[in-house]
Amino acid sequence: MRKVEFVIRREWEPGTFAIITATVDPGLFKKAHPKDGTAAGAIKAMVTQAVTAWVNETEEGKNAAKFVNWNFNAGDLADALDKTGLRERLKVAGVMEIAIQSSEIAYDDGWGLDDTLFDSCCEKVG
């Protein structure tokens, strides 16, 4: 098995993102030919295959897709992982495990990564 972790972002809100951790079947991972050539693209293709099957083959999948007006995204996937039949279809597609952790960060110019964290009155040692 191969474990992959990556970040996806909401384009119009740079502080909104999700960390996705997935364990995938290496053979099926290799066969998932992503358009962008990235690990994230391959896993997205695998997940899309599984979610499409779930929506087409189960009432629970259809209801989940209808609930979000047929705009089923990573946040919806995180909410649906325990729904009947979804994890099984993910495994068939080669995604053995997947976790999605969503987060929002407020950007603030009041503190920079490289800001010095002591006052100028401190005596230099050395």
Beta strands, then each sheet from edge to edge (+ up, - down):
strand 1: 2-10
strand 2: 13-24
strand 3: 95-104
sheet 1: 1+ 2- 3+
end
